[in-house]
């Protein structure tokens, strides 16, 4: 296939997906499949043996959209299993409202949509903007050159199997440049509220170690866009030799 598939986790009406579709359009035909409502922090949730409703709608610029009543991973799964011709040339997810750095990647619907795509054999990139208050498409304008630079690279250089790129962009422009990074370390500030039989997890936005050069959080804090390769092999290879010395026999 020659088309590029656009998705997100903030929902079909989020300004970030319109900004991403605008950035992608210069690279050729695009199609859009996205959650019908906001699915932020849904992680790699996949709906099995349950109905997944869908409908057809449009972005505000008239781009057709397949709106799926499920998670971002569901959007990619239904596309990959027959709702669309598969595979596309590339899957791009975002632009997420808020960064997805460090351990965020395990929570992020934006990132896990890209991971679901690579499971289905399609190369994928996730884009996030470090601005949780970005509620208008113009707030994403300075991200577009970063997106286009990354897309030029990934379209010319195939990604390895089961590998995606996770791209995070500073809240404000101009962006100083692009840095290749590793995952940093998040510090979550969640608190638990309780009332009348109800729990609610709330709190301030997460922080993190900003003093570690080479990490995604350091790059974004210093005005650079970060590009982090993520692989679905989550084996802690460096621990294998130590575990081999443990006494775990069944004798």
C-alpha positions as CSV (number, residue, x, y, z in Angstrom):
1,X,0.0,0.0,0.0
2,X,1.1,3.6,-0.6
3,X,-1.0,5.5,1.9
4,X,0.0,6.7,5.4
5,X,-2.3,5.9,8.3
6,X,-2.9,8.6,10.9
7,X,-4.2,7.8,14.4
8,X,-4.1,9.1,18.0
9,X,-5.4,8.6,21.5
10,X,-6.9,12.0,22.2
11,X,-9.8,11.3,20.0
12,X,-11.0,12.1,16.5
13,X,-11.8,15.7,17.3
14,X,-8.5,16.6,19.0
15,X,-6.6,19.4,17.3
16,X,-3.4,17.3,17.4
17,X,-4.7,14.8,14.9
18,X,-5.6,17.6,12.5
19,X,-2.2,19.1,12.8
20,X,-0.6,15.6,12.2
21,X,-2.7,15.0,9.1
22,X,-1.7,18.4,7.8
23,X,2.0,17.5,8.3
24,X,1.6,14.1,6.7
25,X,-0.4,15.2,3.6
26,X,2.7,16.4,1.7
27,X,4.0,12.8,1.7
28,X,1.1,11.4,-0.2
29,X,-2.3,9.8,0.3
30,X,-3.5,9.5,3.9
31,X,-6.2,7.7,5.8
32,X,-7.4,8.3,9.4
33,X,-8.6,5.9,12.0
34,X,-9.0,7.2,15.6
35,X,-10.9,6.7,18.8
36,X,-14.3,8.2,18.8
37,X,-13.6,9.7,22.2
38,X,-10.5,10.6,24.3
39,X,-8.6,7.4,25.2
40,X,-5.6,9.0,26.9
41,X,-3.5,6.8,29.2
42,X,-5.3,3.7,27.9
43,X,-2.1,1.9,27.5
44,X,-2.0,-1.2,25.2
45,X,-5.6,-2.1,25.8
46,X,-7.0,-4.4,23.2
47,X,-10.7,-5.4,23.1
48,X,-11.3,-9.1,22.5
49,X,-14.7,-10.9,22.1
50,X,-16.7,-7.7,22.6
51,X,-18.4,-5.4,20.2
52,X,-16.4,-2.5,18.9
53,X,-18.7,0.1,17.5
54,X,-17.5,2.3,14.6
55,X,-18.8,5.2,12.5
56,X,-17.6,7.4,9.6
57,X,-17.0,11.1,10.2
58,X,-14.6,13.8,9.1
59,X,-11.8,16.1,10.4
60,X,-12.7,19.8,10.2
61,X,-10.8,20.0,6.9
62,X,-13.0,17.3,5.4
63,X,-10.6,14.4,5.7
64,X,-12.6,11.2,6.1
65,X,-12.2,9.3,9.4
66,X,-13.0,5.9,10.6
67,X,-14.0,6.6,14.2
68,X,-13.7,3.5,16.5
69,X,-15.4,3.1,19.8
70,X,-12.3,1.5,21.4
71,X,-8.7,2.1,22.4
72,X,-6.0,3.4,20.1
73,X,-4.7,-0.2,19.8
74,X,-8.2,-1.3,18.8
75,X,-8.1,1.3,16.0
76,X,-4.9,-0.2,14.6
77,X,-6.0,-3.8,15.2
78,X,-9.3,-3.5,13.3
79,X,-7.5,-1.7,10.5
80,X,-4.8,-4.4,10.3
81,X,-7.4,-7.2,10.5
82,X,-9.4,-6.1,7.5
83,X,-11.2,-2.7,8.1
84,X,-8.6,-1.1,5.8
85,X,-6.2,-2.4,3.2
86,X,-3.0,-3.4,5.0
87,X,-0.2,-2.7,5.5
88,X,0.1,1.1,4.9
89,X,3.3,2.7,4.0
90,X,3.6,4.1,7.5
91,X,1.5,4.6,10.7
92,X,1.8,7.9,12.5
93,X,0.2,8.4,15.9
94,X,-0.5,11.8,17.6
95,X,0.2,14.6,17.9
96,X,-0.5,13.8,21.6
97,X,-1.5,16.6,23.9
98,X,1.3,16.2,26.5
99,X,4.7,14.5,26.4
100,X,5.2,10.7,26.4
101,X,8.7,10.3,27.9
102,X,10.3,7.8,30.2
103,X,7.9,5.3,31.7
104,X,5.0,7.2,30.1
105,X,5.4,4.9,27.1
106,X,3.7,2.0,29.0
107,X,0.6,4.2,29.7
108,X,0.4,6.1,26.5
109,X,-2.3,5.2,24.0
110,X,-0.4,7.3,21.4
111,X,2.7,5.1,21.8
112,X,0.9,1.8,22.1
113,X,-1.0,2.5,18.9
114,X,2.3,2.7,17.1
115,X,3.4,-0.5,18.9
116,X,0.2,-2.3,17.7
117,X,1.1,-1.2,14.2
118,X,4.5,-2.7,14.3
119,X,3.0,-6.0,15.7
120,X,0.9,-6.0,12.5
121,X,3.9,-5.5,10.3
122,X,3.7,-1.7,9.6
123,X,6.4,0.8,10.5
124,X,5.2,3.4,13.0
125,X,6.1,6.7,14.7
126,X,4.5,8.3,17.7
127,X,4.5,12.1,18.1
128,X,3.8,14.0,21.3
129,X,3.9,17.7,22.3
130,X,5.0,18.7,25.8
131,X,2.0,20.9,26.3
132,X,-1.1,19.5,28.0
133,X,-3.0,22.7,27.4
134,X,-2.6,22.7,23.6
135,X,-6.3,23.0,22.7
136,X,-6.0,24.6,19.2
137,X,-4.4,23.4,16.0
138,X,-2.2,26.5,15.9
139,X,-0.5,25.4,19.1
140,X,1.1,22.6,17.1
141,X,2.6,24.7,14.3
142,X,6.2,24.6,15.5
143,X,6.0,20.8,15.7
144,X,5.3,20.4,11.9
145,X,8.9,20.8,10.7
146,X,10.0,18.2,13.3
147,X,7.4,15.8,12.1
148,X,8.3,16.2,8.5
149,X,12.0,15.8,9.1
150,X,11.4,12.5,11.0
151,X,9.0,11.3,8.3
152,X,11.5,11.9,5.6
153,X,14.0,9.9,7.5
154,X,11.8,6.9,8.3
155,X,10.3,6.7,4.8
156,X,13.8,6.5,3.3
157,X,15.2,4.1,5.9
158,X,13.0,1.1,6.9
159,X,12.7,0.5,10.7
160,X,13.7,-3.0,12.1
161,X,10.8,-5.3,12.9
162,X,8.9,-4.6,16.2
163,X,10.6,-1.2,16.5
164,X,9.0,2.2,16.6
165,X,10.2,5.8,17.0
166,X,8.9,7.8,19.9
167,X,9.2,11.5,19.2
168,X,8.6,14.3,21.8
169,X,8.5,17.9,20.9
170,X,9.0,20.9,23.3
171,X,5.9,22.9,24.2
172,X,7.1,26.1,22.5
173,X,9.1,26.9,19.5
174,X,11.3,27.4,17.7
175,X,12.8,23.9,18.3
176,X,16.6,24.0,18.5
177,X,17.0,20.7,16.7
178,X,16.5,17.0,16.9
179,X,18.4,14.7,19.4
180,X,18.5,10.9,19.4
181,X,17.8,9.9,22.9
182,X,17.2,7.1,25.4
183,X,14.2,6.9,27.8
184,X,14.6,9.1,30.9
185,X,13.2,8.4,34.4
186,X,9.8,9.8,35.2
187,X,8.7,10.8,38.7
188,X,4.9,10.6,39.1
189,X,3.1,12.9,41.5
190,X,-0.2,11.0,41.7
191,X,-2.3,11.2,44.8
192,X,-5.4,9.1,45.7
193,X,-8.7,10.9,46.5
194,X,-11.5,9.0,48.1
195,X,-15.1,9.8,48.8
196,X,-18.4,7.9,49.1
197,X,-17.1,4.6,47.8
198,X,-15.2,6.2,44.9
199,X,-11.4,6.3,44.3
200,X,-9.9,8.9,42.0
201,X,-6.2,9.2,41.0
202,X,-5.2,12.8,40.5
203,X,-2.3,15.1,41.2
204,X,0.1,17.4,39.4
205,X,1.7,16.5,36.0
206,X,4.6,14.1,36.3
207,X,8.1,15.4,36.7
208,X,11.4,13.6,36.1
209,X,15.2,13.7,36.0
210,X,16.1,16.6,33.8
211,X,19.8,16.5,34.6
212,X,20.7,13.4,32.5
213,X,22.0,14.4,29.1
214,X,21.1,12.0,26.3
215,X,17.6,11.3,27.7
216,X,14.3,12.3,26.2
217,X,13.4,14.5,29.2
218,X,16.8,16.3,29.1
219,X,16.4,17.0,25.3
220,X,12.9,18.4,25.5
221,X,13.7,20.5,28.6
222,X,16.6,22.0,26.7
223,X,14.5,22.9,23.7
224,X,15.2,19.9,21.4
225,X,12.9,17.4,19.9
226,X,13.8,13.9,21.1
227,X,13.7,10.8,19.0
228,X,13.8,7.5,20.9
229,X,13.8,4.1,19.3
230,X,11.6,1.6,21.2
231,X,11.6,-2.1,20.7
232,X,8.9,-4.6,21.8
233,X,11.6,-6.9,23.2
234,X,11.4,-5.8,26.9
235,X,13.8,-8.5,28.1
236,X,16.3,-7.1,30.6
237,X,19.2,-8.8,28.9
238,X,21.8,-7.3,31.3
239,X,20.2,-9.3,34.1
240,X,20.3,-12.7,32.4
241,X,23.7,-13.7,33.6
242,X,22.9,-12.7,37.2
243,X,19.6,-14.6,37.1
244,X,21.5,-17.6,35.8
245,X,23.5,-17.7,39.0
246,X,20.4,-18.0,41.2
247,X,19.4,-21.3,42.6
248,X,16.0,-21.8,41.0
249,X,16.1,-25.6,40.6
250,X,13.1,-27.7,41.3
251,X,15.2,-30.4,43.0
